[in-house]
Amino acid sequence: MNAIDPSDTNQQTESTFVHVSVLADELISGLAIHPGGIYLDATVGGGGHTQLILQAASDIKVVAIDRDAEAINAAKNKLAEFTERITFWHGNFATYQPQNLKFDGIIADLGVSSFHLDTGSRGFSFRQEAELDMRMDQRENLTAAEIINEWSESELADIFYKYGEERLSRRIAKQIVEKRPFKTTTELANEIFHSVPRSYRYGRIHPATRVFQALRIVVNQELGSLETFLKTAPNWLKSGGRIGIITFHSLEDRLVKHSFKESAILQVITKKPIIPQEQEIQRNTRSRSAKLRIAEKLNIDI
């Protein structure tokens, strides 16, 4: 989640699904794509990474997954020329079942899309006023509004600290409980802003940033889903197949790092995570926190 000033009036009114694929060259190169391969994009988003995979050879096939129906529709439009070589699946990658299918490579870009951050109606950002939603999959029931307005002070403090790494979690939770209910993103962000010491208000990021990250993670069960995916996905690879995962905050990166390292069937390819070059950060500031880790399945089957 990026630091966003709630006073920023530069609002995006375009509802087109936009997601700039980060570390694209590094991911495609690290995946060692080859003709005739079949690949899994577990977070297809706008389709950028999948497009590069399909363009690598005329006989490559891709299974593309996303939790967001709008992302699936956007990817279908972007990848229309590859219709015969791509299969879409709408759902959480943690519940996907490939049956007997084995992949030559698997990718997952865990970042929130520009569409989610810039489209006010989804409630992911406090740049624009919107209902407190934050659901990636609109079929799910739990929203950020339910968490903020119904969970206990201790529960709120715990998730702000655990998933947002917010050191003032208890102070912020206390203020939220005293002032709730909240209906919109801007109401919540402004209350958080005024609940912290003056010296804390004007730091590198807005004081509501970590709280919004925590809410998004909990609403979408992001870390639990990632843990499940990391346990199962390596088994979907062919021997010698590679898995590449892009993370955007330390909680995700830590899970990926340890899962790859501790796996009995994976060999770590990236001893240190690959990060964006300065040119990419200048083109897309949201890429600045991205980290890519790659592992390869050993020549064994468990």
N, C-alpha and C positions, 0 to 999 in steps of 0.2 A: 504494500500500500504506500503510495507516495504522499509526501508532505504537501498539503493543499491549504492555502489561505482561504478561510470561509468568506472573506470579503472580495475574493476574485470574482469579477463579473464576466470574465471571458468564458461564457458557457457555450457548450456545443449543443446545437439544436438538431443536427443531423442524426438520424436514428440508424444509419447504416452501420453494420457490424464492422468494427475496425480493430485489428490486432496486428501490431508490428512484430514480426517474428524475430526474436533476439538470438544472438549467437548462431545464426542460421548456417553460415559457412562452416563454422567449427563443428556443429552438430552433424551436418551431412558428411563432412570429411571423417569425423570420428566414428560414424556408423559403418564405414567401409561398405557402402552400398554397391551391389553388383547386379548385372542383368539377370532377369528371371527370378529375382527375390520377391518375397512377400513380407510386408512391413506393417507394424501396428503403430498408429499415432493415437495415443491414449487421451490426448487433449487437443483435438484438431483445431479448435478456435476458428479463426478466419480461413484456415487452410494453407497458410504460408509454408510451413515446413513440409506438409504433405505434397504440395505442388513441386517443391524442389526434389523430393524423393521420386515422384512419378516422372519428372523430366530427365532423371538420370539414365533411364533406358526405357525403350518402348514396350517391354514385356513385364515391367515391374507392377506389382499389385499392392494395394494398401487397404487395411481395415482402419476406419477412422471413427473415433469415439468422442463424444462430448456430452456433458450433463445439460448443457443449455440448448434448447430447441432453436433459438435464434442463431447460435453458432453453427449448428448443423445446417440450417437453411443457407446461411452465408457461405459456408464451405461448399455446399452443393452448387451454388451459383458460380463461385470462383473456379471450381474444378469441373465444370460442365463438360469440357473437352475430354476428360478422363473417365467419364461415367462408367464405361465397361470395365475399368480396372480398379474401381474403388467401391468399397462396401461401407455404408454408414451404420452406426449403432448409437442410439440415443440412450444415455444412462451414465451411471457412475463407474469409472474404470475399476473400482474395487469389486464390483459385482459382475463384471464381464466374464463370460465363460467361452473360451475359444474352441471348446469341444476337442477334436483331434488335430486342430490346426496348429502348426508350428511356424514361428516367424524367424526371418533372417535378421531382424532388427526391431527394436521397440523404442519409441520416444515418448516423452511426456514433458510438456512445458507447463509448469505449475503456476505461472504468473497470471494475475488478473488482467483481462484484456482491456485495451483502451476503451472499447465499447462499454464495458461495465463501469469503468471509472468516469467516463464522460457522459453517459446517459443517465440523467437525473432520476428517471422513474424507477430505476433498479435499486437505488438507495445505497450503493457501495461507497460513494464519496460524499463529503460534506461541502463540496464546491457549489453544489446546487441544492435547492430545497426539494426534498422528496420524502416519501414515506420510508420508514425504517424497515426495509425488506431484506436485501442482501442474499436472497436465494439464487444460487446458480441454476437450480432446477425448480421451475415454478410449480412443479407437481408436489414438492415437499411442503410440509405444514409449518415447521418452525421458522419464525422470522426474527429479525433483530429487535423489532418492537416488543415481541413477547418476552424476550430475554431482558431487555431494559426495564420494562414496566412490571414484570411479574416475578422475576427471580429475586432471591434474597440478597441483602447487602453483602454477606460473606461470599455467596456464590459469584456475584459480580466481581468482587475484589479478586477472587481466586482466578477467574478466567482472564481478567485484565493483566494480572501478574504472570500467569502461566503462558498464555498465548500471545499477549502483547508485550511482555517483558517490561511492563509499566511499573516503575518504582513507586509511584504515588497512587497505586491501585486502590488502596483502602480509602484514602482521602477522596478520590474521585467517585468511588462507589457510594460512599456516605452521602455526598452531595446529590448524586443522581437519585437515590432513594428518597431523599428529603424533598426534591423538586418534581419528581415524576407525577403524572405520566407525561411522556414525550411522544409526539406524533411524527416529527420530521427530523431529518439528518441535521439540518442547521440549528434547530432548537437544542438538540443534544450536544453538538459541537460547541455551541456558544456557552452552554452551561459548564461543560468540561473546561473550556478556556478560562472561565471566571472562577473555577473551583481550585485552581492551582496557584501557587505563589507568583507574584508579578515577574520575578526573575526567570520563572519556568515557562512563561507564556511566549517568549520571543526567542526560543532556541532554534536549533537547526531545523526542527520539524514542528508542526502545530501540535499542541498537547493532546488533541483528540485523535491523532494518527494511530497511535498504538492501540487505543481502545477500539477504533473501527477495525483494525486488523484482527484483534481478538474476537470481536463479534462475528466477522466474516468467517473466521476459522471454525467457530463453534456452530454457526448456522449451517454451514456446509459440511461439517464433520471432516474437515480437510486432513487433519493429521491422522485420524483413525483410518480414513480411506487410503491415505498414502502408505501407512504401515501395512495394511492388507495387501495393497498392490505390490509393494516391495517384496512381500513374502511369496506371492504367487507368480508374478510376471516372469521371473527368471526361468521358471519351469515351462514357459510357453516358447522359449527360444530353442532354435536348433543348436547343435554343438557348433561353437565358433560364432554364433550370433551375438550381436551386441545390444546393450541397452544404454540409452543416454537420457539423463534427466536434468532439466533446468529448474533450479529453485530460485526464490527471491527473498527469503529471510532465513535466519540462522536455524530456526526450529526445523524447517524442511530439510535444509542442507545437512544438518546433523543426522537426521533419520536416514537420508540417502547414503551419506558417508559410512555410517556404521553398518547399515544393511549390506552394502556392497562388500565391505571389508570382512564381515563375519559370515558371508554366504559360503556354503560348502561347494557351490557349483559355479561361482563367478570368480573371475580374475580381474582385479582393478586395473584399468588402463590409464586413468588419470590420477597420478599420485597426489597432485594438487588440483583443485578445481580450475577449470578454464573460465576466465572472466572476459568481459568485453574490452576491446581495444578503445583507445581514446576517440578514434574517429566514429565508432558506433555510438558511444555515449553522447557525442556532440549531435549526432543525427537523431538520437532517441534517448532522452535523459532517463526514461523509465527503465532502460537497460542497465543502469549503473550498479544495481545490486544483484544482477543475475550471476549464477554460478552453474557451470555444467560439469557433471561427473559421468564418466563412461566406464562400463565394465563389459567383459566378454564371458560367454558361457564356456566352461571347460568341456573337453571332449568326453563327457560322461553323462549318464542319465540316472537321475535319482527319482 
